[in-house]
Amino acid sequence: MKIEELSNAAFYPLKAWTDKSTGNWNMLIGTSFVLLIVGVILIYVFYKKMGAVDERNIQISLKASLIMLYGVVLCDIIFPKEYMWQIFFLFKYSFAFIASGIYLAFRYKKDFSN
């Protein structure tokens, strides 16, 4: 079985649910925007907490960017391309930003805890 067939099988119930009413579609869009905003705020806060650019911060930033890239590539593989690609586009970047923000949070806690 191809990855595309698995992806369609996994996400078709979501498509059917959003096709039932515009309220469901709007709820899904709203959820994706909220997740995107949470991810951006999380990244922004921890980049500000890291402080000025130096050798240590550059390595942390590069690792956070790599995690973000891995998230985007993984979501490109998993999410279907035939339908609802706008919503999945938002979710893809939301998950990537949140994953990068979580890495920054763990790294911040590890570096500055006693």
C-alpha positions in Angstrom: 0.0 0.0 0.0 1.4 3.4 -0.9 1.8 6.3 1.5 -0.7 8.3 -0.5 -3.4 5.7 -0.1 -2.7 5.5 3.7 -2.9 9.3 3.9 -6.2 9.4 2.0 -7.6 6.7 4.2 -6.5 8.5 7.4 -7.7 12.0 6.4 -10.8 11.2 4.4 -13.1 11.2 7.5 -11.8 14.7 8.3 -12.8 15.8 4.8 -16.2 14.2 5.1 -16.7 16.0 8.5 -15.7 19.4 7.0 -18.0 18.9 4.0 -21.0 18.5 6.3 -21.2 22.2 7.2 -19.3 25.5 6.9 -19.2 25.6 10.7 -17.0 22.6 10.7 -14.7 24.0 8.0 -14.4 27.3 9.9 -13.7 25.4 13.1 -10.8 23.6 11.4 -9.4 26.9 10.0 -9.7 28.6 13.3 -7.9 25.7 15.1 -5.1 25.8 12.6 -4.7 29.6 12.9 -4.6 29.3 16.7 -1.9 26.6 16.5 0.1 28.7 14.1 -0.1 31.8 16.4 0.9 29.7 19.4 3.9 28.3 17.5 5.1 31.7 16.4 4.7 33.2 19.9 6.5 30.2 21.4 9.5 30.6 19.0 9.6 34.4 19.5 9.6 34.2 23.3 12.4 31.7 23.5 14.5 33.4 20.8 14.2 36.6 22.9 15.1 34.7 26.1 18.2 33.3 24.4 19.6 36.8 24.1 22.2 38.2 21.8 23.7 36.2 19.1 26.9 34.2 20.0 28.5 30.9 19.3 26.1 28.9 21.5 22.9 30.6 20.3 23.8 30.0 16.7 24.0 26.3 17.2 20.7 26.3 19.1 19.0 28.3 16.4 20.3 26.0 13.7 19.1 22.9 15.5 15.7 24.6 16.0 15.6 25.3 12.3 16.5 21.8 11.4 13.7 20.5 13.6 11.3 22.9 11.8 12.5 21.5 8.5 12.0 17.9 9.6 8.5 18.8 10.7 7.6 20.4 7.3 9.1 17.4 5.4 7.3 14.9 7.6 4.0 16.7 7.2 4.5 16.9 3.4 4.8 13.1 3.4 1.8 12.5 5.7 -0.8 15.0 4.6 -2.8 14.4 1.4 -2.3 16.7 -1.6 -5.6 16.2 -3.4 -8.0 17.9 -1.0 -8.0 20.5 1.8 -4.4 21.4 1.0 -4.9 24.9 2.3 -5.8 23.6 5.7 -3.0 21.1 5.8 -0.6 23.8 4.7 -1.6 25.7 7.9 -1.3 22.6 10.0 2.0 21.7 8.5 3.6 25.0 9.5 1.8 25.1 12.8 3.2 21.7 13.8 6.7 22.7 12.6 6.7 25.9 14.6 5.4 24.2 17.7 8.0 21.4 17.4 10.8 24.0 17.1 9.3 26.0 20.0 9.2 22.9 22.2 12.8 22.2 21.4 13.8 25.8 22.3 11.8 25.5 25.6 13.5 22.2 26.6 16.9 23.6 25.6 16.2 26.8 27.6 15.2 24.9 30.7 18.2 22.6 30.4 20.7 25.4 30.0 19.3 27.7 32.8 18.1 25.2 35.4 20.1 24.6 38.6 
